[in-house]
Amino acid sequence: QRRIKSLPASFVYDLSLASSMNMTDVYEKLLILENEYDQFNSNQQRKVKKQID
C-alpha cells in the first residue's frame, strides 16, 4: 500500500530501464494507475450490501 511518491528513485529508474521509457513517463504512468486504483477502492467501499428478507 505504498504511495508512488514514497517509492525510491532507483525503483522508478529500474522500471524505466525495463520498459525503455524515460523516468518522467514511468512516474506519470504510475501516478495515473495509482489514481485509478484509488477510485476503484473508493467505489468498492461505497457499495452497500442489502439484505433481502
mmCIF entry with sequence, helices, sheets and N, C-alpha, C, O atoms, coordinates in Angstrom:
data_MODEL
# 
_entry.id   MODEL 
# 
_entity.id                         1 
_entity.type                       polymer 
_entity.pdbx_number_of_molecules   1 
# 
_entity_poly.entity_id                      1 
_entity_poly.type                           'polypeptide(L)' 
_entity_poly.nstd_linkage                   no 
_entity_poly.nstd_monomer                   no 
_entity_poly.pdbx_seq_one_letter_code       QRRIKSLPASFVYDLSLASSMNMTDVYEKLLILENEYDQFNSNQQRKVKKQID 
_entity_poly.pdbx_seq_one_letter_code_can   QRRIKSLPASFVYDLSLASSMNMTDVYEKLLILENEYDQFNSNQQRKVKKQID 
_entity_poly.pdbx_strand_id                 A 
# 
loop_
_entity_poly_seq.entity_id 
_entity_poly_seq.num 
_entity_poly_seq.mon_id 
_entity_poly_seq.hetero 
1 1  GLN n 
1 2  ARG n 
1 3  ARG n 
1 4  ILE n 
1 5  LYS n 
1 6  SER n 
1 7  LEU n 
1 8  PRO n 
1 9  ALA n 
1 10 SER n 
1 11 PHE n 
1 12 VAL n 
1 13 TYR n 
1 14 ASP n 
1 15 LEU n 
1 16 SER n 
1 17 LEU n 
1 18 ALA n 
1 19 SER n 
1 20 SER n 
1 21 MET n 
1 22 ASN n 
1 23 MET n 
1 24 THR n 
1 25 ASP n 
1 26 VAL n 
1 27 TYR n 
1 28 GLU n 
1 29 LYS n 
1 30 LEU n 
1 31 LEU n 
1 32 ILE n 
1 33 LEU n 
1 34 GLU n 
1 35 ASN n 
1 36 GLU n 
1 37 TYR n 
1 38 ASP n 
1 39 GLN n 
1 40 PHE n 
1 41 ASN n 
1 42 SER n 
1 43 ASN n 
1 44 GLN n 
1 45 GLN n 
1 46 ARG n 
1 47 LYS n 
1 48 VAL n 
1 49 LYS n 
1 50 LYS n 
1 51 GLN n 
1 52 ILE n 
1 53 ASP n 
# 
_struct_asym.id          A 
_struct_asym.entity_id   1 
# 
loop_
_struct_conf.conf_type_id 
_struct_conf.id 
_struct_conf.pdbx_PDB_helix_id 
_struct_conf.beg_label_comp_id 
_struct_conf.beg_label_asym_id 
_struct_conf.beg_label_seq_id 
_struct_conf.pdbx_beg_PDB_ins_code 
_struct_conf.end_label_comp_id 
_struct_conf.end_label_asym_id 
_struct_conf.end_label_seq_id 
_struct_conf.pdbx_end_PDB_ins_code 
_struct_conf.beg_auth_comp_id 
_struct_conf.beg_auth_asym_id 
_struct_conf.beg_auth_seq_id 
_struct_conf.end_auth_comp_id 
_struct_conf.end_auth_asym_id 
_struct_conf.end_auth_seq_id 
_struct_conf.pdbx_PDB_helix_class 
_struct_conf.details 
_struct_conf.pdbx_PDB_helix_length 
HELX_P HELX_P1 AA1 ILE A 4  ? SER A 6  ? ILE A 4  SER A 6  5 ? 3  
HELX_P HELX_P2 AA2 ALA A 9  ? SER A 19 ? ALA A 9  SER A 19 1 ? 11 
HELX_P HELX_P3 AA3 MET A 23 ? ARG A 46 ? MET A 23 ARG A 46 1 ? 24 
# 
_struct_conf_type.id          HELX_P 
_struct_conf_type.criteria    ? 
_struct_conf_type.reference   ? 
# 
loop_
_atom_site.group_PDB 
_atom_site.id 
_atom_site.type_symbol 
_atom_site.label_atom_id 
_atom_site.label_alt_id 
_atom_site.label_comp_id 
_atom_site.label_asym_id 
_atom_site.label_entity_id 
_atom_site.label_seq_id 
_atom_site.pdbx_PDB_ins_code 
_atom_site.Cartn_x 
_atom_site.Cartn_y 
_atom_site.Cartn_z 
_atom_site.occupancy 
_atom_site.B_iso_or_equiv 
_atom_site.pdbx_formal_charge 
_atom_site.auth_seq_id 
_atom_site.auth_comp_id 
_atom_site.auth_asym_id 
_atom_site.auth_atom_id 
_atom_site.pdbx_PDB_model_num 
ATOM 1   N N  . GLN A 1 1  ? 0.810   -1.191  0.000   1.00 0.00 ? 1  GLN A N  1 
ATOM 2   C CA . GLN A 1 1  ? 0.000   0.000   0.000   1.00 0.00 ? 1  GLN A CA 1 
ATOM 3   C C  . GLN A 1 1  ? 0.859   1.264   0.000   1.00 0.00 ? 1  GLN A C  1 
ATOM 4   O O  . GLN A 1 1  ? 0.442   2.306   0.505   1.00 0.00 ? 1  GLN A O  1 
ATOM 5   N N  . ARG A 1 2  ? 2.039   1.167   -0.559  1.00 0.00 ? 2  ARG A N  1 
ATOM 6   C CA . ARG A 1 2  ? 2.905   2.350   -0.630  1.00 0.00 ? 2  ARG A CA 1 
ATOM 7   C C  . ARG A 1 2  ? 2.401   3.300   -1.701  1.00 0.00 ? 2  ARG A C  1 
ATOM 8   O O  . ARG A 1 2  ? 1.903   2.875   -2.744  1.00 0.00 ? 2  ARG A O  1 
ATOM 9   N N  . ARG A 1 3  ? 2.535   4.570   -1.434  1.00 0.00 ? 3  ARG A N  1 
ATOM 10  C CA . ARG A 1 3  ? 2.173   5.591   -2.404  1.00 0.00 ? 3  ARG A CA 1 
ATOM 11  C C  . ARG A 1 3  ? 3.326   5.756   -3.386  1.00 0.00 ? 3  ARG A C  1 
ATOM 12  O O  . ARG A 1 3  ? 4.485   5.519   -3.045  1.00 0.00 ? 3  ARG A O  1 
ATOM 13  N N  . ILE A 1 4  ? 3.002   6.156   -4.589  1.00 0.00 ? 4  ILE A N  1 
ATOM 14  C CA . ILE A 1 4  ? 4.013   6.304   -5.632  1.00 0.00 ? 4  ILE A CA 1 
ATOM 15  C C  . ILE A 1 4  ? 5.081   7.315   -5.220  1.00 0.00 ? 4  ILE A C  1 
ATOM 16  O O  . ILE A 1 4  ? 6.266   7.105   -5.478  1.00 0.00 ? 4  ILE A O  1 
ATOM 17  N N  . LYS A 1 5  ? 4.667   8.407   -4.582  1.00 0.00 ? 5  LYS A N  1 
ATOM 18  C CA . LYS A 1 5  ? 5.645   9.431   -4.203  1.00 0.00 ? 5  LYS A CA 1 
ATOM 19  C C  . LYS A 1 5  ? 6.650   8.933   -3.173  1.00 0.00 ? 5  LYS A C  1 
ATOM 20  O O  . LYS A 1 5  ? 7.696   9.552   -2.983  1.00 0.00 ? 5  LYS A O  1 
ATOM 21  N N  . SER A 1 6  ? 6.346   7.819   -2.504  1.00 0.00 ? 6  SER A N  1 
ATOM 22  C CA . SER A 1 6  ? 7.274   7.296   -1.497  1.00 0.00 ? 6  SER A CA 1 
ATOM 23  C C  . SER A 1 6  ? 8.226   6.236   -2.060  1.00 0.00 ? 6  SER A C  1 
ATOM 24  O O  . SER A 1 6  ? 9.093   5.738   -1.342  1.00 0.00 ? 6  SER A O  1 
ATOM 25  N N  . LEU A 1 7  ? 8.068   5.894   -3.333  1.00 0.00 ? 7  LEU A N  1 
ATOM 26  C CA . LEU A 1 7  ? 8.962   4.901   -3.940  1.00 0.00 ? 7  LEU A CA 1 
ATOM 27  C C  . LEU A 1 7  ? 10.349  5.505   -4.147  1.00 0.00 ? 7  LEU A C  1 
ATOM 28  O O  . LEU A 1 7  ? 10.465  6.685   -4.477  1.00 0.00 ? 7  LEU A O  1 
ATOM 29  N N  . PRO A 1 8  ? 11.382  4.721   -3.960  1.00 0.00 ? 8  PRO A N  1 
ATOM 30  C CA . PRO A 1 8  ? 12.732  5.236   -4.198  1.00 0.00 ? 8  PRO A CA 1 
ATOM 31  C C  . PRO A 1 8  ? 12.951  5.519   -5.689  1.00 0.00 ? 8  PRO A C  1 
ATOM 32  O O  . PRO A 1 8  ? 12.418  4.820   -6.551  1.00 0.00 ? 8  PRO A O  1 
ATOM 33  N N  . ALA A 1 9  ? 13.731  6.538   -5.969  1.00 0.00 ? 9  ALA A N  1 
ATOM 34  C CA . ALA A 1 9  ? 14.019  6.910   -7.354  1.00 0.00 ? 9  ALA A CA 1 
ATOM 35  C C  . ALA A 1 9  ? 14.681  5.754   -8.102  1.00 0.00 ? 9  ALA A C  1 
ATOM 36  O O  . ALA A 1 9  ? 14.476  5.598   -9.306  1.00 0.00 ? 9  ALA A O  1 
ATOM 37  N N  . SER A 1 10 ? 15.466  4.954   -7.405  1.00 0.00 ? 10 SER A N  1 
ATOM 38  C CA . SER A 1 10 ? 16.139  3.830   -8.064  1.00 0.00 ? 10 SER A CA 1 
ATOM 39  C C  . SER A 1 10 ? 15.128  2.813   -8.589  1.00 0.00 ? 10 SER A C  1 
ATOM 40  O O  . SER A 1 10 ? 15.368  2.172   -9.612  1.00 0.00 ? 10 SER A O  1 
ATOM 41  N N  . PHE A 1 11 ? 13.999  2.661   -7.895  1.00 0.00 ? 11 PHE A N  1 
ATOM 42  C CA . PHE A 1 11 ? 12.957  1.742   -8.352  1.00 0.00 ? 11 PHE A CA 1 
ATOM 43  C C  . PHE A 1 11 ? 12.327  2.259   -9.643  1.00 0.00 ? 11 PHE A C  1 
ATOM 44  O O  . PHE A 1 11 ? 12.134  1.503   -10.595 1.00 0.00 ? 11 PHE A O  1 
ATOM 45  N N  . VAL A 1 12 ? 12.011  3.549   -9.667  1.00 0.00 ? 12 VAL A N  1 
ATOM 46  C CA . VAL A 1 12 ? 11.430  4.147   -10.874 1.00 0.00 ? 12 VAL A CA 1 
ATOM 47  C C  . VAL A 1 12 ? 12.444  4.084   -12.016 1.00 0.00 ? 12 VAL A C  1 
ATOM 48  O O  . VAL A 1 12 ? 12.078  3.830   -13.163 1.00 0.00 ? 12 VAL A O  1 
ATOM 49  N N  . TYR A 1 13 ? 13.700  4.311   -11.704 1.00 0.00 ? 13 TYR A N  1 
ATOM 50  C CA . TYR A 1 13 ? 14.757  4.227   -12.712 1.00 0.00 ? 13 TYR A CA 1 
ATOM 51  C C  . TYR A 1 13 ? 14.837  2.820   -13.300 1.00 0.00 ? 13 TYR A C  1 
ATOM 52  O O  . TYR A 1 13 ? 14.924  2.659   -14.518 1.00 0.00 ? 13 TYR A O  1 
ATOM 53  N N  . ASP A 1 14 ? 14.807  1.810   -12.445 1.00 0.00 ? 14 ASP A N  1 
ATOM 54  C CA . ASP A 1 14 ? 14.854  0.424   -12.922 1.00 0.00 ? 14 ASP A CA 1 
ATOM 55  C C  . ASP A 1 14 ? 13.640  0.094   -13.783 1.00 0.00 ? 14 ASP A C  1 
ATOM 56  O O  . ASP A 1 14 ? 13.765  -0.598  -14.794 1.00 0.00 ? 14 ASP A O  1 
ATOM 57  N N  . LEU A 1 15 ? 12.469  0.583   -13.391 1.00 0.00 ? 15 LEU A N  1 
ATOM 58  C CA . LEU A 1 15 ? 11.277  0.376   -14.220 1.00 0.00 ? 15 LEU A CA 1 
ATOM 59  C C  . LEU A 1 15 ? 11.430  1.047   -15.581 1.00 0.00 ? 15 LEU A C  1 
ATOM 60  O O  . LEU A 1 15 ? 11.021  0.497   -16.603 1.00 0.00 ? 15 LEU A O  1 
ATOM 61  N N  . SER A 1 16 ? 12.015  2.229   -15.583 1.00 0.00 ? 16 SER A N  1 
ATOM 62  C CA . SER A 1 16 ? 12.195  2.937   -16.852 1.00 0.00 ? 16 SER A CA 1 
ATOM 63  C C  . SER A 1 16 ? 13.163  2.189   -17.763 1.00 0.00 ? 16 SER A C  1 
ATOM 64  O O  . SER A 1 16 ? 12.964  2.140   -18.977 1.00 0.00 ? 16 SER A O  1 
ATOM 65  N N  . LEU A 1 17 ? 14.198  1.612   -17.186 1.00 0.00 ? 17 LEU A N  1 
ATOM 66  C CA . LEU A 1 17 ? 15.128  0.816   -17.993 1.00 0.00 ? 17 LEU A CA 1 
ATOM 67  C C  . LEU A 1 17 ? 14.443  -0.429  -18.551 1.00 0.00 ? 17 LEU A C  1 
ATOM 68  O O  . LEU A 1 17 ? 14.627  -0.777  -19.717 1.00 0.00 ? 17 LEU A O  1 
ATOM 69  N N  . ALA A 1 18 ? 13.666  -1.085  -17.725 1.00 0.00 ? 18 ALA A N  1 
ATOM 70  C CA . ALA A 1 18 ? 12.990  -2.313  -18.146 1.00 0.00 ? 18 ALA A CA 1 
ATOM 71  C C  . ALA A 1 18 ? 11.935  -2.045  -19.210 1.00 0.00 ? 18 ALA A C  1 
ATOM 72  O O  . ALA A 1 18 ? 11.675  -2.898  -20.058 1.00 0.00 ? 18 ALA A O  1 
ATOM 73  N N  . SER A 1 19 ? 11.329  -0.866  -19.167 1.00 0.00 ? 19 SER A N  1 
ATOM 74  C CA . SER A 1 19 ? 10.253  -0.557  -20.112 1.00 0.00 ? 19 SER A CA 1 
ATOM 75  C C  . SER A 1 19 ? 10.724  0.271   -21.302 1.00 0.00 ? 19 SER A C  1 
ATOM 76  O O  . SER A 1 19 ? 9.936   0.560   -22.203 1.00 0.00 ? 19 SER A O  1 
ATOM 77  N N  . SER A 1 20 ? 11.979  0.651   -21.315 1.00 0.00 ? 20 SER A N  1 
ATOM 78  C CA . SER A 1 20 ? 12.545  1.505   -22.367 1.00 0.00 ? 20 SER A CA 1 
ATOM 79  C C  . SER A 1 20 ? 11.814  2.839   -22.469 1.00 0.00 ? 20 SER A C  1 
ATOM 80  O O  . SER A 1 20 ? 11.655  3.392   -23.557 1.00 0.00 ? 20 SER A O  1 
ATOM 81  N N  . MET A 1 21 ? 11.377  3.342   -21.334 1.00 0.00 ? 21 MET A N  1 
ATOM 82  C CA . MET A 1 21 ? 10.729  4.656   -21.264 1.00 0.00 ? 21 MET A CA 1 
ATOM 83  C C  . MET A 1 21 ? 11.584  5.544   -20.374 1.00 0.00 ? 21 MET A C  1 
ATOM 84  O O  . MET A 1 21 ? 12.419  5.058   -19.611 1.00 0.00 ? 21 MET A O  1 
ATOM 85  N N  . ASN A 1 22 ? 11.364  6.868   -20.482 1.00 0.00 ? 22 ASN A N  1 
ATOM 86  C CA . ASN A 1 22 ? 12.121  7.730   -19.573 1.00 0.00 ? 22 ASN A CA 1 
ATOM 87  C C  . ASN A 1 22 ? 11.438  7.765   -18.213 1.00 0.00 ? 22 ASN A C  1 
ATOM 88  O O  . ASN A 1 22 ? 10.265  7.416   -18.079 1.00 0.00 ? 22 ASN A O  1 
ATOM 89  N N  . MET A 1 23 ? 12.191  8.192   -17.214 1.00 0.00 ? 23 MET A N  1 
ATOM 90  C CA . MET A 1 23 ? 11.694  8.140   -15.833 1.00 0.00 ? 23 MET A CA 1 
ATOM 91  C C  . MET A 1 23 ? 10.439  8.990   -15.634 1.00 0.00 ? 23 MET A C  1 
ATOM 92  O O  . MET A 1 23 ? 9.543   8.610   -14.881 1.00 0.00 ? 23 MET A O  1 
ATOM 93  N N  . THR A 1 24 ? 10.377  10.127  -16.300 1.00 0.00 ? 24 THR A N  1 
ATOM 94  C CA . THR A 1 24 ? 9.212   11.003  -16.152 1.00 0.00 ? 24 THR A CA 1 
ATOM 95  C C  . THR A 1 24 ? 7.948   10.315  -16.633 1.00 0.00 ? 24 THR A C  1 
ATOM 96  O O  . THR A 1 24 ? 6.911   10.376  -15.972 1.00 0.00 ? 24 THR A O  1 
ATOM 97  N N  . ASP A 1 25 ? 8.032   9.660   -17.785 1.00 0.00 ? 25 ASP A N  1 
ATOM 98  C CA . ASP A 1 25 ? 6.864   8.956   -18.326 1.00 0.00 ? 25 ASP A CA 1 
ATOM 99  C C  . ASP A 1 25 ? 6.440   7.809   -17.417 1.00 0.00 ? 25 ASP A C  1 
ATOM 100 O O  . ASP A 1 25 ? 5.249   7.597   -17.193 1.00 0.00 ? 25 ASP A O  1 
ATOM 101 N N  . VAL A 1 26 ? 7.403   7.080   -16.900 1.00 0.00 ? 26 VAL A N  1 
ATOM 102 C CA . VAL A 1 26 ? 7.100   5.968   -15.993 1.00 0.00 ? 26 VAL A CA 1 
ATOM 103 C C  . VAL A 1 26 ? 6.436   6.496   -14.726 1.00 0.00 ? 26 VAL A C  1 
ATOM 104 O O  . VAL A 1 26 ? 5.439   5.939   -14.267 1.00 0.00 ? 26 VAL A O  1 
ATOM 105 N N  . TYR A 1 27 ? 6.982   7.556   -14.166 1.00 0.00 ? 27 TYR A N  1 
ATOM 106 C CA . TYR A 1 27 ? 6.433   8.135   -12.935 1.00 0.00 ? 27 TYR A CA 1 
ATOM 107 C C  . TYR A 1 27 ? 5.004   8.630   -13.161 1.00 0.00 ? 27 TYR A C  1 
ATOM 108 O O  . TYR A 1 27 ? 4.124   8.394   -12.333 1.00 0.00 ? 27 TYR A O  1 
ATOM 109 N N  . GLU A 1 28 ? 4.776   9.312   -14.280 1.00 0.00 ? 28 GLU A N  1 
ATOM 110 C CA . GLU A 1 28 ? 3.434   9.814   -14.588 1.00 0.00 ? 28 GLU A CA 1 
ATOM 111 C C  . GLU A 1 28 ? 2.452   8.670   -14.779 1.00 0.00 ? 28 GLU A C  1 
ATOM 112 O O  . GLU A 1 28 ? 1.311   8.747   -14.323 1.00 0.00 ? 28 GLU A O  1 
ATOM 113 N N  . LYS A 1 29 ? 2.885   7.614   -15.447 1.00 0.00 ? 29 LYS A N  1 
ATOM 114 C CA . LYS A 1 29 ? 2.015   6.450   -15.644 1.00 0.00 ? 29 LYS A CA 1 
ATOM 115 C C  . LYS A 1 29 ? 1.680   5.794   -14.306 1.00 0.00 ? 29 LYS A C  1 
ATOM 116 O O  . LYS A 1 29 ? 0.539   5.390   -14.082 1.00 0.00 ? 29 LYS A O  1 
ATOM 117 N N  . LEU A 1 30 ? 2.655   5.690   -13.431 1.00 0.00 ? 30 LEU A N  1 
ATOM 118 C CA . LEU A 1 30 ? 2.407   5.131   -12.101 1.00 0.00 ? 30 LEU A CA 1 
ATOM 119 C C  . LEU A 1 30 ? 1.400   5.978   -11.322 1.00 0.00 ? 30 LEU A C  1 
ATOM 120 O O  . LEU A 1 30 ? 0.545   5.438   -10.621 1.00 0.00 ? 30 LEU A O  1 
ATOM 121 N N  . LEU A 1 31 ? 1.501   7.293   -11.443 1.00 0.00 ? 31 LEU A N  1 
ATOM 122 C CA . LEU A 1 31 ? 0.550   8.173   -10.759 1.00 0.00 ? 31 LEU A CA 1 
ATOM 123 C C  . LEU A 1 31 ? -0.862  7.992   -11.305 1.00 0.00 ? 31 LEU A C  1 
ATOM 124 O O  . LEU A 1 31 ? -1.832  8.013   -10.547 1.00 0.00 ? 31 LEU A O  1 
ATOM 125 N N  . ILE A 1 32 ? -0.979  7.816   -12.611 1.00 0.00 ? 32 ILE A N  1 
ATOM 126 C CA . ILE A 1 32 ? -2.288  7.569   -13.222 1.00 0.00 ? 32 ILE A CA 1 
ATOM 127 C C  . ILE A 1 32 ? -2.865  6.257   -12.710 1.00 0.00 ? 32 ILE A C  1 
ATOM 128 O O  . ILE A 1 32 ? -4.039  6.191   -12.344 1.00 0.00 ? 32 ILE A O  1 
ATOM 129 N N  . LEU A 1 33 ? -2.047  5.220   -12.686 1.00 0.00 ? 33 LEU A N  1 
ATOM 130 C CA . LEU A 1 33 ? -2.509  3.921   -12.191 1.00 0.00 ? 33 LEU A CA 1 
ATOM 131 C C  . LEU A 1 33 ? -2.893  3.990   -10.718 1.00 0.00 ? 33 LEU A C  1 
ATOM 132 O O  . LEU A 1 33 ? -3.876  3.376   -10.302 1.00 0.00 ? 33 LEU A O  1 
ATOM 133 N N  . GLU A 1 34 ? -2.128  4.731   -9.931  1.00 0.00 ? 34 GLU A N  1 
ATOM 134 C CA . GLU A 1 34 ? -2.448  4.892   -8.516  1.00 0.00 ? 34 GLU A CA 1 
ATOM 135 C C  . GLU A 1 34 ? -3.798  5.591   -8.349  1.00 0.00 ? 34 GLU A C  1 
ATOM 136 O O  . GLU A 1 34 ? -4.602  5.208   -7.499  1.00 0.00 ? 34 GLU A O  1 
ATOM 137 N N  . ASN A 1 35 ? -4.040  6.611   -9.161  1.00 0.00 ? 35 ASN A N  1 
ATOM 138 C CA . ASN A 1 35 ? -5.306  7.335   -9.101  1.00 0.00 ? 35 ASN A CA 1 
ATOM 139 C C  . ASN A 1 35 ? -6.471  6.416   -9.473  1.00 0.00 ? 35 ASN A C  1 
ATOM 140 O O  . ASN A 1 35 ? -7.508  6.429   -8.809  1.00 0.00 ? 35 ASN A O  1 
ATOM 141 N N  . GLU A 1 36 ? -6.304  5.625   -10.527 1.00 0.00 ? 36 GLU A N  1 
ATOM 142 C CA . GLU A 1 36 ? -7.345  4.681   -10.927 1.00 0.00 ? 36 GLU A CA 1 
ATOM 143 C C  . GLU A 1 36 ? -7.608  3.654   -9.824  1.00 0.00 ? 36 GLU A C  1 
ATOM 144 O O  . GLU A 1 36 ? -8.757  3.290   -9.575  1.00 0.00 ? 36 GLU A O  1 
ATOM 145 N N  . TYR A 1 37 ? -6.566  3.196   -9.178  1.00 0.00 ? 37 TYR A N  1 
ATOM 146 C CA . TYR A 1 37 ? -6.702  2.238   -8.080  1.00 0.00 ? 37 TYR A CA 1 
ATOM 147 C C  . TYR A 1 37 ? -7.457  2.861   -6.906  1.00 0.00 ? 37 TYR A C  1 
ATOM 148 O O  . TYR A 1 37 ? -8.321  2.225   -6.303  1.00 0.00 ? 37 TYR A O  1 
ATOM 149 N N  . ASP A 1 38 ? -7.124  4.103   -6.592  1.00 0.00 ? 38 ASP A N  1 
ATOM 150 C CA . ASP A 1 38 ? -7.812  4.804   -5.504  1.00 0.00 ? 38 ASP A CA 1 
ATOM 151 C C  . ASP A 1 38 ? -9.298  4.976   -5.816  1.00 0.00 ? 38 ASP A C  1 
ATOM 152 O O  . ASP A 1 38 ? -10.144 4.803   -4.939  1.00 0.00 ? 38 ASP A O  1 
ATOM 153 N N  . GLN A 1 39 ? -9.609  5.314   -7.062  1.00 0.00 ? 39 GLN A N  1 
ATOM 154 C CA . GLN A 1 39 ? -11.010 5.470   -7.457  1.00 0.00 ? 39 GLN A CA 1 
ATOM 155 C C  . GLN A 1 39 ? -11.744 4.140   -7.376  1.00 0.00 ? 39 GLN A C  1 
ATOM 156 O O  . GLN A 1 39 ? -12.892 4.092   -6.932  1.00 0.00 ? 39 GLN A O  1 
ATOM 157 N N  . PHE A 1 40 ? -11.102 3.075   -7.794  1.00 0.00 ? 40 PHE A N  1 
ATOM 158 C CA . PHE A 1 40 ? -11.709 1.751   -7.721  1.00 0.00 ? 40 PHE A CA 1 
ATOM 159 C C  . PHE A 1 40 ? -12.014 1.385   -6.272  1.00 0.00 ? 40 PHE A C  1 
ATOM 160 O O  . PHE A 1 40 ? -13.115 0.929   -5.963  1.00 0.00 ? 40 PHE A O  1 
ATOM 161 N N  . ASN A 1 41 ? -11.051 1.584   -5.391  1.00 0.00 ? 41 ASN A N  1 
ATOM 162 C CA . ASN A 1 41 ? -11.256 1.281   -3.968  1.00 0.00 ? 41 ASN A CA 1 
ATOM 163 C C  . ASN A 1 41 ? -12.362 2.132   -3.373  1.00 0.00 ? 41 ASN A C  1 
ATOM 164 O O  . ASN A 1 41 ? -13.153 1.654   -2.560  1.00 0.00 ? 41 ASN A O  1 
ATOM 165 N N  . SER A 1 42 ? -12.416 3.377   -3.773  1.00 0.00 ? 42 SER A N  1 
ATOM 166 C CA . SER A 1 42 ? -13.462 4.271   -3.277  1.00 0.00 ? 42 SER A CA 1 
ATOM 167 C C  . SER A 1 42 ? -14.839 3.776   -3.707  1.00 0.00 ? 42 SER A C  1 
ATOM 168 O O  . SER A 1 42 ? -15.783 3.793   -2.917  1.00 0.00 ? 42 SER A O  1 
ATOM 169 N N  . ASN A 1 43 ? -14.953 3.341   -4.949  1.00 0.00 ? 43 ASN A N  1 
ATOM 170 C CA . ASN A 1 43 ? -16.226 2.817   -5.457  1.00 0.00 ? 43 ASN A CA 1 
ATOM 171 C C  . ASN A 1 43 ? -16.607 1.523   -4.757  1.00 0.00 ? 43 ASN A C  1 
ATOM 172 O O  . ASN A 1 43 ? -17.788 1.287   -4.503  1.00 0.00 ? 43 ASN A O  1 
ATOM 173 N N  . GLN A 1 44 ? -15.639 0.687   -4.442  1.00 0.00 ? 44 GLN A N  1 
ATOM 174 C CA . GLN A 1 44 ? -15.914 -0.577  -3.762  1.00 0.00 ? 44 GLN A CA 1 
ATOM 175 C C  . GLN A 1 44 ? -16.435 -0.333  -2.350  1.00 0.00 ? 44 GLN A C  1 
ATOM 176 O O  . GLN A 1 44 ? -17.302 -1.064  -1.872  1.00 0.00 ? 44 GLN A O  1 
ATOM 177 N N  . GLN A 1 45 ? -15.918 0.673   -1.693  1.00 0.00 ? 45 GLN A N  1 
ATOM 178 C CA . GLN A 1 45 ? -16.330 0.961   -0.319  1.00 0.00 ? 45 GLN A CA 1 
ATOM 179 C C  . GLN A 1 45 ? -17.722 1.578   -0.267  1.00 0.00 ? 45 GLN A C  1 
ATOM 180 O O  . GLN A 1 45 ? -18.402 1.485   0.754   1.00 0.00 ? 45 GLN A O  1 
ATOM 181 N N  . ARG A 1 46 ? -18.153 2.208   -1.359  1.00 0.00 ? 46 ARG A N  1 
ATOM 182 C CA . ARG A 1 46 ? -19.464 2.843   -1.384  1.00 0.00 ? 46 ARG A CA 1 
ATOM 183 C C  . ARG A 1 46 ? -20.596 1.846   -1.559  1.00 0.00 ? 46 ARG A C  1 
ATOM 184 O O  . ARG A 1 46 ? -21.748 2.135   -1.233  1.00 0.00 ? 46 ARG A O  1 
ATOM 185 N N  . LYS A 1 47 ? -20.267 0.687   -2.070  1.00 0.00 ? 47 LYS A N  1 
ATOM 186 C CA . LYS A 1 47 ? -21.302 -0.314  -2.283  1.00 0.00 ? 47 LYS A CA 1 
ATOM 187 C C  . LYS A 1 47 ? -21.861 -0.764  -0.938  1.00 0.00 ? 47 LYS A C  1 
ATOM 188 O O  . LYS A 1 47 ? -21.115 -1.070  -0.008  1.00 0.00 ? 47 LYS A O  1 
ATOM 189 N N  . VAL A 1 48 ? -23.155 -0.796  -0.858  1.00 0.00 ? 48 VAL A N  1 
ATOM 190 C CA . VAL A 1 48 ? -23.821 -1.180  0.382   1.00 0.00 ? 48 VAL A CA 1 
ATOM 191 C C  . VAL A 1 48 ? -24.525 -2.506  0.150   1.00 0.00 ? 48 VAL A C  1 
ATOM 192 O O  . VAL A 1 48 ? -25.277 -2.673  -0.810  1.00 0.00 ? 48 VAL A O  1 
ATOM 193 N N  . LYS A 1 49 ? -24.267 -3.430  1.038   1.00 0.00 ? 49 LYS A N  1 
ATOM 194 C CA . LYS A 1 49 ? -24.929 -4.722  0.934   1.00 0.00 ? 49 LYS A CA 1 
ATOM 195 C C  . LYS A 1 49 ? -26.361 -4.583  1.416   1.00 0.00 ? 49 LYS A C  1 
ATOM 196 O O  . LYS A 1 49 ? -26.632 -3.990  2.460   1.00 0.00 ? 49 LYS A O  1 
ATOM 197 N N  . LYS A 1 50 ? -27.261 -5.137  0.643   1.00 0.00 ? 50 LYS A N  1 
ATOM 198 C CA . LYS A 1 50 ? -28.666 -5.097  1.020   1.00 0.00 ? 50 LYS A CA 1 
ATOM 199 C C  . LYS A 1 50 ? -29.106 -6.498  1.395   1.00 0.00 ? 50 LYS A C  1 
ATOM 200 O O  . LYS A 1 50 ? -28.794 -7.471  0.708   1.00 0.00 ? 50 LYS A O  1 
ATOM 201 N N  . GLN A 1 51 ? -29.819 -6.583  2.475   1.00 0.00 ? 51 GLN A N  1 
ATOM 202 C CA . GLN A 1 51 ? -30.305 -7.878  2.926   1.00 0.00 ? 51 GLN A CA 1 
ATOM 203 C C  . GLN A 1 51 ? -31.771 -7.994  2.543   1.00 0.00 ? 51 GLN A C  1 
ATOM 204 O O  . GLN A 1 51 ? -32.588 -7.128  2.857   1.00 0.00 ? 51 GLN A O  1 
ATOM 205 N N  . ILE A 1 52 ? -32.077 -9.074  1.864   1.00 0.00 ? 52 ILE A N  1 
ATOM 206 C CA . ILE A 1 52 ? -33.455 -9.323  1.464   1.00 0.00 ? 52 ILE A CA 1 
ATOM 207 C C  . ILE A 1 52 ? -34.046 -10.336 2.422   1.00 0.00 ? 52 ILE A C  1 
ATOM 208 O O  . ILE A 1 52 ? -33.513 -11.430 2.601   1.00 0.00 ? 52 ILE A O  1 
ATOM 209 N N  . ASP A 1 53 ? -35.158 -9.955  3.037   1.00 0.00 ? 53 ASP A N  1 
ATOM 210 C CA . ASP A 1 53 ? -35.820 -10.854 3.981   1.00 0.00 ? 53 ASP A CA 1 
ATOM 211 C C  . ASP A 1 53 ? -36.915 -11.632 3.295   1.00 0.00 ? 53 ASP A C  1 
ATOM 212 O O  . ASP A 1 53 ? -37.588 -12.444 3.931   1.00 0.00 ? 53 ASP A O  1 
# 
